[in-house]
């Protein structure tokens, strides 16, 4: 089985307009939502084999906050430069190239790419993956190259404002 978890970075700040887009930090809401989503994942025994992140400050910070919450070593997070600015086809090509001995990968990135990819892989229309939204899909396969050709056997969509009562 291959499990792919797509995480949209938490809410970022526009407070410093002089910063390049990739250097924008998390804002107050992002700093609140990322740890909360990390706690939700920890309660589910969330344990990816690998965490891969866009190099953008807001995405990498989100990945590090979630990694801390689930007990994943921050130093083992892989930064994938192509995740920043990649379209859904390019993102999918990267995923198809994952090594098959790795069964569970969490990818932290950006919209509109993550929403587009989620809607391609998820069996129900999502519409939009909000900031710090998490889409998880699992496929009955031994190869990452197959995932966009199969129906997921397990899927979940969570986000900060989702009611869990």
C-alpha positions as CSV (number, residue, x, y, z in Angstrom):
1,X,0.0,0.0,0.0
2,X,1.1,3.5,-0.8
3,X,-0.2,6.4,1.3
4,X,0.2,10.0,0.1
5,X,-0.6,12.9,2.5
6,X,-0.8,16.4,0.9
7,X,-0.5,19.3,3.4
8,X,-1.1,22.8,2.3
9,X,1.1,25.2,4.2
10,X,-0.5,27.1,7.1
11,X,-1.7,30.7,6.7
12,X,1.1,33.0,5.8
13,X,1.7,36.6,6.6
14,X,1.6,39.5,4.1
15,X,2.8,41.9,6.8
16,X,6.2,42.5,5.1
17,X,5.4,43.3,1.4
18,X,9.1,43.7,0.7
19,X,9.7,39.9,1.3
20,X,9.9,37.6,-1.7
21,X,6.9,35.3,-1.9
22,X,9.0,32.2,-0.9
23,X,10.2,34.1,2.2
24,X,6.8,34.9,3.7
25,X,6.5,33.5,7.2
26,X,3.4,32.1,8.9
27,X,1.0,34.6,10.5
28,X,-0.7,34.3,13.9
29,X,-3.4,32.0,12.6
30,X,-0.9,29.8,10.8
31,X,1.2,29.5,13.9
32,X,-2.0,28.4,15.7
33,X,-3.4,26.1,13.0
34,X,-0.2,24.1,12.2
35,X,0.3,22.8,15.8
36,X,-3.4,22.0,16.1
37,X,-3.4,20.0,12.9
38,X,-0.2,18.3,14.1
39,X,-1.9,17.3,17.3
40,X,-4.9,15.9,15.3
41,X,-2.5,13.8,13.2
42,X,-0.6,12.6,16.3
43,X,-3.9,11.4,17.8
44,X,-4.3,9.3,14.7
45,X,-0.8,7.8,15.1
46,X,0.2,9.6,11.9
47,X,3.7,8.2,11.0
48,X,4.9,8.9,7.4
49,X,8.1,7.3,6.3
50,X,9.2,10.6,4.7
51,X,8.2,14.2,4.9
52,X,9.0,16.3,1.9
53,X,8.5,20.1,1.7
54,X,8.6,23.0,-0.6
55,X,11.5,25.3,0.3
56,X,9.2,28.2,0.9
57,X,9.5,29.5,4.5
58,X,5.7,29.0,5.2
59,X,5.7,25.5,3.8
60,X,8.9,24.3,5.5
61,X,7.7,25.8,8.8
62,X,4.4,24.0,8.6
63,X,6.2,20.7,7.9
64,X,8.5,21.3,10.9
65,X,5.6,22.1,13.2
66,X,3.8,18.9,12.1
67,X,6.9,16.9,12.3
68,X,7.5,18.0,15.9
69,X,3.9,17.1,16.8
70,X,4.1,13.6,15.4
71,X,7.7,12.9,16.6
72,X,9.3,12.9,13.2
73,X,12.9,14.3,13.3
74,X,12.9,17.8,11.7
75,X,16.4,17.2,10.4
76,X,15.0,14.3,8.2
77,X,12.6,16.6,6.3
78,X,13.5,16.6,2.7
79,X,13.3,19.9,0.9
80,X,12.2,19.6,-2.7
81,X,12.9,22.8,-4.6
82,X,10.5,21.7,-7.4
83,X,7.5,21.7,-5.0
84,X,7.6,25.5,-5.1
85,X,5.9,26.7,-8.2
86,X,5.2,23.2,-9.6
87,X,1.9,22.6,-11.3
88,X,-0.1,19.5,-10.5
89,X,1.4,17.5,-13.4
90,X,5.0,18.3,-12.3
91,X,4.1,17.5,-8.7
92,X,2.6,14.2,-9.8
93,X,5.7,13.4,-11.8
94,X,7.8,13.9,-8.7
95,X,5.5,11.6,-6.7
96,X,5.6,8.9,-9.4
97,X,9.3,8.9,-9.0
98,X,9.3,8.2,-5.2
99,X,11.3,5.1,-4.3
100,X,9.0,2.1,-3.9
101,X,10.5,0.9,-0.6
102,X,8.9,4.1,0.9
103,X,5.2,3.4,1.6
104,X,4.0,6.7,3.2
105,X,5.0,10.2,2.2
106,X,3.8,13.5,3.4
107,X,4.2,16.4,1.0
108,X,3.9,20.1,2.1
109,X,3.2,22.6,-0.6
110,X,1.0,25.2,-2.1
111,X,-2.2,26.0,-3.9
112,X,-3.5,25.8,-6.5
113,X,-1.4,22.8,-7.1
114,X,-2.4,20.8,-4.0
115,X,-6.1,21.4,-4.7
116,X,-5.8,20.4,-8.3
117,X,-3.8,17.2,-7.4
118,X,-6.2,16.3,-4.5
119,X,-9.2,16.6,-6.9
120,X,-7.4,14.3,-9.3
121,X,-6.6,11.6,-6.7
122,X,-9.5,12.0,-4.3
123,X,-12.8,10.1,-5.1
124,X,-15.0,13.0,-4.1
125,X,-14.7,16.7,-5.2
126,X,-12.9,18.8,-2.6
127,X,-13.3,22.2,-4.2
128,X,-10.5,23.8,-2.3
129,X,-7.8,22.7,0.2
130,X,-7.7,25.5,2.7
131,X,-4.5,26.6,4.4
132,X,-3.2,23.8,6.7
133,X,-5.7,21.5,5.0
134,X,-4.6,17.8,4.8
135,X,-5.6,15.3,2.2
136,X,-4.7,11.7,2.6
137,X,-5.1,9.0,0.0
138,X,-4.0,5.4,0.1
139,X,-3.7,3.0,-2.8
140,X,-3.4,-0.7,-3.0
141,X,-0.2,-0.8,-5.0
142,X,3.5,-1.5,-4.6
143,X,4.5,1.3,-7.0
144,X,4.2,5.1,-6.8
145,X,4.0,5.2,-10.6
146,X,0.5,3.7,-10.4
147,X,-1.3,6.0,-8.0
148,X,-3.1,8.3,-10.4
149,X,-4.5,5.3,-12.2
150,X,-6.1,3.7,-9.2
151,X,-9.1,4.4,-7.0
152,X,-7.9,5.0,-3.4
153,X,-8.8,2.4,-0.8
154,X,-8.6,4.9,2.0
155,X,-9.0,8.7,2.0
156,X,-9.4,11.5,4.4
157,X,-9.7,15.3,4.2
158,X,-9.2,17.5,7.2
159,X,-8.7,21.2,7.8
160,X,-8.5,23.6,10.7
161,X,-12.2,24.6,10.7
162,X,-13.6,21.1,10.2
163,X,-16.0,20.1,12.9
164,X,-14.8,17.1,14.8
165,X,-17.7,16.8,17.2
